[in-house]
Amino acid sequence: MKLDPLKPLLHHDGPLTTVVLDATRADEAGDREVRSRWNSLRRELEQRGAPPATLDLIQEAVTRPDHVPGPHGRYVVAGGDRILFDAVLATAPVRDEALYDGTPSLLPAVRAADEAVRYLQVEVDRSGADLTWSGSRSHAADEDLGHVDGGHDVLHKSGSGGWSQGRFQARAEDSWERNAEAVAEQIDRVVARHRPELVLVTGDVRAVTYLREHLGHAARDLLVEVPGGSRAEGVKEDVFARRVGEALDAHRAKRRESVVDRLREALGRGDGGVTELGDVVDVLRKGQVAELVVLRNAAGDSVAHLNDRSVFVGPEPLQIGTSRSDVAALGVPADQVREMRADIAVLRAALAQDAGFTFALEGTVPLVDGLGAVLRWTDAATPHETAPAYTADTHRRRH
């Protein structure tokens, strides 16, 4: 999972204010509960010196009803008089958080990115299809996909019998196929231009079959059929939404497992992967990380292993070390070296070197400090290690 949308947060001049808030509105009292949680965070931020104008801006954002059902969170980063990042979190945060610093707490945004899947939804029938972007707002203003109508209008087979019945049936079948071909051409164009992660298709079974036959290889490889949807009214929205959710969950699991497999393999052969905070900091400092992997426990807390841990950093994201002397050795003046929460500093460095990020569920790969990295390259100075045989074994086996 790439974190490119977050990169502007690294280069903003001046302190940033970060708020992570449980925005769940379970009943009529929900608005008051959200405002109460916000007021508590605001008091913390005021004590830390956050500007009142910035706090007013964030307050307007987080207390405005978001009309999102069920438990969820809100992540907002502001600088001066601008909201720099505003995302709804798919689950309520484990804890509310407020930060006023030059570097935002990136983990909530990473969680949001981990949940997000860029997909194209196609509702198809025998006359055409409706195409919509879902799971991401990035394309909404870029292209209005709307409706695709094939233009072939002999859609119904004749039931009157007689010599003309076969001809009407053939014309109807041909119309269905030509309309599906027009839809396929549009999908191919969209996939080539925007490269979604999935193409979810639903609707008339015969139309879906024709559509699959006419799609190019790139779009066909992304195609997932989700039964239960339709262009017509009367769809059981809750059932269809559940099936879409299941398809997205399966994709997320596959996406994570592909990275975890690479890390397991690298740790197993003792090359191309590292674990333990100190070694991860070492390879981050040298720009070697292709993918950062963090364990996530059953409670959804992905920093439990890094709680109360800190590292030292300089002004630039890759100026990072486990001691002041590590950072000073990079040429950073002593008065510019400062202590920073380990989760913030590690994510900051990963983002700066265009590394990907993956959550791994506890029990899927044993990582010291709940942290690991798949590397772009290695050399003689790179830590070479294997994962411990059991998660309780905290001693790394070095070659």
Residue, then its C-alpha position, 0 to 999 in steps of 0.5 A: m500500500k503506497l502512502d503518496p497522498l500523505k507526502p505533502l504533510l512532510h513538507h509543510d512549514g510550521p507546526l501541524t495540529t493533528v486530531v484523531l477522534d471517535a466520531t461515532r453517533a450512535d443515537e440522538a445524543g451522538d452529536r453531544e458525545v462527539r462535541s464532548r470528546w472534541n472539547s477534551l482534545r481542544r483543551e489539551l491542544e490549547q495547553r500545548g499552544a495550538p493557535p485558536a484559529t486552527l482549533d476553530l477550523i478543526q472544530e467546525a470539521v469534526t463536529r459537523p454531522d458526517h452521516v456515516p453509520g456505525p462506529h467510525g473515526r475522524y482524522v484531521v491535520a491542520g496547519g495555520d488556516r488550512i485543513l491539510f488532510d481530513a479522512v473518515l476512519a472505517t473503525a473508531p480509534v482505540r484512543d482519541e489523540a491530539l498532537y501539536d508538533g511539526t510532524p503529524s501522527l501519521l498512523p491514523a491516516v495509514r489505517a484509513a489508507d489500509e482500509a481504502v480500496r480504489y475500485l470501479q463499480v459496474e452495474v450492467d444490464r442488456s442495454g448498457a451499464d452505470l459506472t461509478w468510482s467507489g472507495s476513493r474520491s480521487h477520480a470524482a472530479d476527474e471523469d464523470l463516468g455516468h451511463v454507457d448505453g450500447g445503442h443496440d435496442v433489440l433487447h427482447k426475444s419475440g415470444s410469438g413463434g413462427w418463422s420470424q422468431g429465430r431471427f428476432q432471437a438472434r437480433a436480440e442476442d446480437s444487441w446484448e453482445r454489442n452493448a456489452e462490447a461498448v461497455a467493455e471498451q469504456i471499462d478498458r479505457v478507464v482501467a488503462r487511465h486510472r489503474p483501479e485495484l478492482v473492477l466490481v461487476t454486478g447485474d444481469v447474468r447474461a450481460v455480465t457473461y458477454l462483458r467478461e468475454h469482451l474485456g481486455h486482459a488488464a480489466r479482466d484480471l481485476l474483475v470480481e463478480v458481485p451478485g445482487g446488484s442491478r441498474a433497476e430499482g428494487v435491489k436489496e441494498d443491505v445484502f448487496a452492500r454486504r457482498v461488496g464488503e466481503a469482496l473488498d475484505a478478501h482483496r485487502a487480505k490478499r494484498r496484505e498476505s502478498v507482502v507478509d509472504r515476501l517478508r517471511e521469505a526474506l527473514g527465513r533466508g536471512d537476507g532482504g528483510v529485517t525486524e526489531l526497532g533498531d534494525v528497522v531504523d538503521v535501514l530506514r536511515k539509508g533509504q533501503v525500505a520497500e515495504l514497512v510491516v507493522l503488527r496489528n493485534a485483535a483490538g486493532d492497536s497497531v502500535a502496542h509494541l512501540n508504546d512508550r518507545s522513542v527514537f531521535v531525529g533531525p529536521e529531515p525524515l531520514q535523519i533518524g537513529t536510536s540515540r542522539s549520537d546516531v543522528a549527530a553522526l549524520g551531521v545534524p547539529a546537536d541543538q537540532v536533534r530531538e526525541m520523537r515517538a517511535d511510531i511517528a518517526v518510523l512512518r515519517a521516514a518510510l513515507a519520505q522514501d516512498a516505502g509502502f506500508t502493510f499491517a500484518l495480523e498478530g500470529t501471521v509473522p513473528l516480528v520483534d517489537g511488532l515491526g519489520a521491513v522488506l528491503r529494496w537492496t542489501d549490502a554487507a552493512t545491512p542487518h541480516e537476521t531471521a524471524p524468531a521461531y516463536t513470538a515469545d522468543t525475542h532474541r534475533r538469530r544473526h548470520 
